[in-house]
Amino acid sequence: MALGEHVFLYCERGTSTALLAEPFNAASNAAFLLAALVGLQLLLWRPREDRSADHYLLIGLVFLMGLGSLTFHLFATTETALADVIPISLFMLVYLSFVLNRFLGMPPGWTVLLVLGFAGLIALTGEIKCGERLIALPGASVPGAKPCLNGSLFYLPALGALIVMGLLLKERGHRAAPYLLWAAAVFAVSVTFRSLDMALCSDTVFDGRKIGTHFLWHLLNALMLFLLLRASLEAGAPAVRPALLAPPDEEAPAFAAAPAEAEAVVEPEQESVASPPEVAAKEEPPAREPAVEDEPKPTTFYPVAETAKEEPPEVESEPEAADEESKPKTFFPA
């Protein structure tokens, strides 16, 4: 097909070359722009360290997909068809490499090889043509042959890759797995509507105008792309959560025992060092009361009991006690 020629692939356009021949198909591209804006907002809500250039690249490609598709459905030429297909192809390749490297932990070398193989596969499927009761392989010239499934065969490798990657992530317990599997389910439905656009053309009429089902492809694809953008935010999540959460639980007792050991080391020091008042009490003997001079006692013939001060009883040896008993008692002072 030469450059500048009009492309008539969808039910709503028919054979018209008018700028607004596809109002539903053109307006539905706003869903791509909305998905990109919501994905950008979700990314900006994340901490700065969780963002990367890959996230911004994916969001930018979704935005370009919306603009490219809008341009194609307005002008419907071979040049604008490239503006529609190139962002889609780049997004598929970039997202595949993102999942392989960031989610599945594949080395860069293997990631590049698989992405190149995937690019060759989608290029091959894009060249396959279908006719009545035949399939024309790439390079074969068959009169009347058209793109298979109304051109949707080009997207089947992407659908298969989504399913495989989603199942692999689910097996590893990755938090991005549900988003990829739901995206694959939505994508399968959207590819179906894209393939049936011409077949159901006469049955999809709005206000006396045939609209087809291609606009549903846009709406569902926007939802699918949003799910993929949301899944990309889980790039920092652990691939296998139990394996990464186990070591901290095992190390917890060691950390918990550290304060107890520190207390055990400090406790002897606290016991050995007494407070200043206690030290003073232990080192200095108790102060005695100042001695009071005995007043002269009057001479009497009777013994007077001493009441001024009680002296501690003196312990005498047994021989001295015996000598005291042997002395005669008298009422006269010696």
C-alpha positions as CSV (number, residue, x, y, z in Angstrom):
1,M,0.0,0.0,0.0
2,A,1.5,3.3,-1.1
3,L,1.9,6.3,1.2
4,G,-1.0,8.7,1.2
5,E,-3.6,6.2,0.4
6,H,-6.7,5.9,2.5
7,V,-7.3,2.9,4.6
8,F,-10.8,1.3,4.9
9,L,-10.5,-1.3,7.6
10,Y,-13.4,-0.6,9.9
11,C,-17.1,-0.7,9.8
12,E,-17.8,2.8,11.0
13,R,-15.7,4.4,8.2
14,G,-17.0,2.3,5.4
15,T,-15.6,3.9,2.2
16,S,-15.8,7.5,3.4
17,T,-12.8,9.8,3.4
18,A,-14.3,12.5,5.6
19,L,-12.4,13.6,8.6
20,L,-15.2,12.7,11.0
21,A,-16.3,9.5,9.3
22,E,-15.5,7.5,12.6
23,P,-16.9,9.5,15.5
24,F,-17.2,6.6,17.9
25,N,-13.8,5.2,17.0
26,A,-12.2,8.6,17.4
27,A,-13.9,9.6,20.6
28,S,-13.2,6.3,22.3
29,N,-9.5,7.1,22.2
30,A,-10.0,9.5,25.1
31,A,-10.0,6.3,27.3
32,F,-6.3,5.8,26.5
33,L,-5.5,9.4,27.6
34,L,-7.5,8.9,30.8
35,A,-5.7,5.6,31.5
36,A,-2.3,7.3,31.1
37,L,-3.3,10.2,33.4
38,V,-4.6,8.0,36.1
39,G,-1.5,5.8,35.9
40,L,0.7,8.9,36.2
41,Q,-1.2,10.0,39.3
42,L,-0.8,6.6,40.9
43,L,2.9,6.8,40.2
44,L,3.3,10.3,41.7
45,W,1.6,9.0,44.8
46,R,4.4,6.5,45.3
47,P,7.6,7.4,47.1
48,R,10.3,8.9,44.9
49,E,12.6,5.9,45.4
50,D,9.9,3.5,44.0
51,R,9.7,5.4,40.7
52,S,11.9,4.7,37.7
53,A,12.3,5.9,34.1
54,D,10.6,2.7,33.0
55,H,7.4,3.7,34.7
56,Y,7.4,7.1,32.9
57,L,8.2,5.5,29.6
58,L,5.3,3.1,29.8
59,I,2.9,5.9,30.7
60,G,4.2,8.0,27.9
61,L,3.7,5.2,25.4
62,V,0.1,4.8,26.5
63,F,-0.4,8.5,25.9
64,L,1.1,8.2,22.5
65,M,-1.1,5.3,21.7
66,G,-4.2,7.4,22.3
67,L,-2.9,10.2,20.2
68,G,-1.8,8.0,17.4
69,S,-5.0,6.0,17.3
70,L,-7.0,9.3,17.3
71,T,-5.0,10.6,14.4
72,F,-5.5,7.4,12.4
73,H,-9.3,7.3,12.9
74,L,-9.5,10.9,11.8
75,F,-7.4,10.8,8.7
76,A,-7.2,7.0,7.9
77,T,-4.1,7.1,5.8
78,T,-1.1,4.8,5.6
79,E,1.1,7.4,7.4
80,T,-1.4,7.8,10.2
81,A,-1.6,4.0,10.4
82,L,2.1,4.0,11.3
83,A,1.3,6.5,14.1
84,D,-1.2,4.0,15.4
85,V,0.9,0.8,15.1
86,I,4.4,2.0,16.2
87,P,3.4,3.1,19.8
88,I,1.5,-0.2,20.3
89,S,4.5,-2.3,19.1
90,L,6.9,-0.3,21.3
91,F,4.7,-0.7,24.3
92,M,4.5,-4.5,23.9
93,L,8.3,-4.8,23.6
94,V,9.0,-2.5,26.5
95,Y,6.5,-4.1,28.8
96,L,7.7,-7.6,28.0
97,S,11.3,-6.6,28.8
98,F,10.0,-4.9,32.0
99,V,8.3,-8.0,33.2
100,L,11.1,-10.3,32.3
101,N,13.8,-8.2,34.0
102,R,12.0,-6.5,36.9
103,F,9.4,-9.1,37.9
104,L,11.0,-12.4,36.9
105,G,14.6,-11.4,37.5
106,M,15.9,-12.5,34.2
107,P,19.4,-11.3,33.2
108,P,19.6,-8.5,30.7
109,G,21.2,-10.7,28.0
110,W,18.4,-13.2,28.1
111,T,15.8,-10.5,28.3
112,V,17.1,-8.9,25.1
113,L,17.1,-12.2,23.2
114,L,13.6,-13.0,24.2
115,V,12.3,-9.6,23.3
116,L,14.0,-9.8,19.9
117,G,12.4,-13.2,19.3
118,F,9.0,-11.8,20.3
119,A,9.5,-8.9,17.9
120,G,10.2,-11.3,15.1
121,L,7.0,-13.3,16.0
122,I,4.7,-10.4,15.9
123,A,6.2,-9.2,12.6
124,L,5.6,-12.7,11.2
125,T,2.0,-12.9,12.3
126,G,1.4,-9.4,10.9
127,E,2.3,-10.6,7.4
128,I,0.0,-13.6,7.4
129,K,-3.1,-13.1,5.2
130,C,-6.3,-14.9,5.0
131,G,-8.7,-15.5,2.2
132,E,-11.6,-17.8,1.5
133,R,-10.7,-21.2,2.7
134,L,-7.0,-20.4,2.7
135,I,-4.2,-18.8,4.7
136,A,-1.4,-17.0,2.9
137,L,2.0,-17.2,4.5
138,P,4.4,-14.3,4.5
139,G,5.8,-13.7,1.0
140,A,3.0,-15.5,-0.8
141,S,0.9,-13.4,-3.2
142,V,-2.8,-14.5,-3.1
143,P,-5.4,-12.4,-4.8
144,G,-8.2,-11.2,-2.5
145,A,-6.3,-12.2,0.7
146,K,-6.7,-9.8,3.7
147,P,-5.2,-9.6,7.2
148,C,-6.5,-12.5,9.3
149,L,-9.2,-11.8,11.9
150,N,-9.5,-8.3,10.5
151,G,-5.9,-7.6,11.5
152,S,-6.2,-9.0,15.0
153,L,-3.8,-11.9,14.4
154,F,-1.0,-9.3,15.0
155,Y,-2.1,-9.1,18.7
156,L,-2.3,-12.8,19.5
157,P,1.4,-13.2,20.5
158,A,0.9,-10.4,23.0
159,L,-2.2,-12.1,24.5
160,G,-0.2,-15.4,24.8
161,A,2.7,-13.6,26.5
162,L,0.4,-11.9,29.0
163,I,-1.1,-15.3,30.0
164,V,2.2,-17.0,30.4
165,M,3.8,-14.1,32.4
166,G,0.7,-13.9,34.6
167,L,0.8,-17.6,35.4
168,L,4.6,-17.5,36.1
169,L,4.1,-14.6,38.5
170,K,1.2,-16.3,40.2
171,E,3.3,-19.4,40.8
172,R,5.9,-17.2,42.4
173,G,3.4,-15.4,44.6
174,H,4.1,-12.0,43.0
175,R,1.6,-9.2,43.8
176,A,1.5,-8.1,40.2
177,A,0.1,-11.5,39.0
178,P,-3.6,-10.7,39.4
179,Y,-3.3,-7.5,37.4
180,L,-1.6,-9.3,34.5
181,L,-4.2,-12.1,34.5
182,W,-7.1,-9.7,34.6
183,A,-5.4,-7.7,31.8
184,A,-5.1,-10.9,29.7
185,A,-8.8,-11.7,30.2
186,V,-9.8,-8.1,29.2
187,F,-7.5,-8.2,26.2
188,A,-9.0,-11.5,25.0
189,V,-12.5,-9.9,25.0
190,S,-11.2,-6.7,23.3
191,V,-9.4,-8.7,20.5
192,T,-12.7,-10.6,19.9
193,F,-14.6,-7.3,19.4
194,R,-11.9,-6.1,17.1
195,S,-12.1,-9.2,15.0
196,L,-15.9,-9.1,14.8
197,D,-16.1,-5.4,13.7
198,M,-16.8,-6.1,10.0
199,A,-18.7,-9.3,10.6
200,L,-21.2,-7.5,12.9
201,C,-21.3,-4.3,11.0
202,S,-24.9,-4.6,9.8
203,D,-26.1,-5.6,13.3
204,T,-24.5,-2.7,15.1
205,V,-26.5,0.4,14.1
206,F,-26.9,3.6,16.1
207,D,-29.2,6.3,15.0
208,G,-29.4,4.8,11.5
209,R,-25.6,4.7,11.3
210,K,-23.4,1.5,11.3
211,I,-20.8,1.8,14.1
212,G,-19.3,-1.7,14.4
213,T,-17.5,-2.9,17.5
214,H,-14.1,-1.3,17.1
215,F,-14.8,1.4,19.6
216,L,-15.2,-1.4,22.2
217,W,-11.7,-2.5,21.4
218,H,-10.5,1.0,22.4
219,L,-12.4,1.1,25.6
220,L,-11.4,-2.4,26.8
221,N,-7.8,-1.9,25.7
222,A,-7.6,1.3,27.8
223,L,-8.8,-0.7,30.8
224,M,-6.2,-3.4,30.0
225,L,-3.4,-0.9,29.7
226,F,-4.4,0.7,33.0
227,L,-4.2,-2.7,34.7
228,L,-0.7,-3.2,33.2
229,L,0.4,0.3,34.4
230,R,-0.9,-0.6,37.9
231,A,1.0,-3.9,37.8
232,S,4.2,-2.1,37.0
233,L,4.0,-0.3,40.3
234,E,4.6,-3.6,42.0
235,A,8.1,-3.8,40.5
236,G,9.6,-3.2,44.0
237,A,7.5,-5.9,45.5
238,P,9.2,-9.2,46.5
239,A,8.8,-12.0,44.0
240,V,8.4,-14.6,46.7
241,R,7.1,-12.9,49.9
242,P,7.5,-15.9,52.3
243,A,11.2,-16.4,51.4
244,L,12.0,-12.7,51.9
245,L,10.0,-12.3,55.1
246,A,11.4,-15.4,56.8
247,P,15.0,-14.1,57.6
248,P,13.7,-11.1,59.7
249,D,11.6,-13.5,61.8
250,E,14.6,-15.7,62.4
251,E,16.8,-12.8,63.3
252,A,14.2,-11.2,65.6
253,P,15.2,-13.3,68.7
254,A,18.8,-12.2,68.3
255,F,17.8,-8.6,68.3
256,A,15.4,-9.1,71.1
257,A,18.1,-10.7,73.3
258,A,20.5,-7.8,72.8
259,P,18.8,-5.5,75.3
260,A,18.6,-8.3,77.9
261,E,22.3,-8.9,77.6
262,A,23.0,-5.2,77.9
263,E,20.9,-5.0,81.1
264,A,22.8,-8.1,82.4
265,V,26.1,-6.3,81.9
266,V,24.9,-3.0,83.4
267,E,23.2,-4.6,86.5
268,P,26.5,-5.7,88.3
269,E,27.9,-2.2,87.9
270,Q,24.7,-0.7,89.4
271,E,24.9,-3.0,92.3
272,S,28.6,-2.4,93.0
273,V,28.2,1.4,92.9
274,A,26.2,2.8,95.8
275,S,24.6,6.1,95.9
276,P,26.6,8.9,97.6
277,P,24.5,9.0,100.8
278,E,24.9,5.2,101.2
279,V,28.6,5.4,100.7
280,A,28.9,8.1,103.4
281,A,26.8,6.0,105.7
282,K,29.0,3.0,105.3
283,E,32.4,4.7,105.5
284,E,31.8,7.1,108.4
285,P,30.9,5.7,111.8
286,P,27.8,7.2,113.5
287,A,28.6,10.4,115.3
288,R,28.4,10.1,119.1
289,E,26.5,12.5,121.2
290,P,28.8,15.0,122.9
291,A,29.8,13.9,126.4
292,V,27.9,15.6,129.1
293,E,30.0,16.3,132.3
294,D,28.6,14.5,135.2
295,E,27.3,16.8,137.9
296,P,28.7,16.1,141.4
297,K,26.6,13.6,143.1
298,P,25.7,14.2,146.7
299,T,27.3,11.9,149.2
300,T,24.7,9.4,150.5
301,F,24.7,6.2,152.3
302,Y,22.3,4.7,149.9
303,P,23.1,3.7,146.3
304,V,21.5,5.9,143.7
305,A,20.5,4.4,140.3
306,E,22.2,6.0,137.4
307,T,19.7,7.4,134.9
308,A,21.7,9.9,133.0
309,K,22.9,7.5,130.4
310,E,22.6,3.9,129.7
311,E,26.0,2.5,128.9
312,P,26.1,-0.7,126.9
313,P,26.6,-3.7,129.1
314,E,30.2,-4.8,129.3
315,V,30.9,-8.3,128.8
316,E,33.3,-9.5,131.4
317,S,35.2,-12.7,131.4
318,E,34.1,-15.4,133.8
319,P,37.1,-15.1,136.3
320,E,36.4,-11.4,136.7
321,A,32.7,-12.1,137.4
322,A,33.7,-14.7,140.0
323,D,36.1,-12.1,141.8
324,E,33.3,-9.6,142.0
325,E,31.0,-12.1,143.7
326,S,33.7,-13.0,146.3
327,K,34.1,-9.4,147.4
328,P,32.0,-8.4,150.5
329,K,29.1,-5.9,149.8
330,T,29.0,-2.8,151.9
331,F,27.0,0.4,152.1
332,F,30.0,2.5,152.6
333,P,32.0,3.8,149.7
334,A,35.4,2.2,149.3
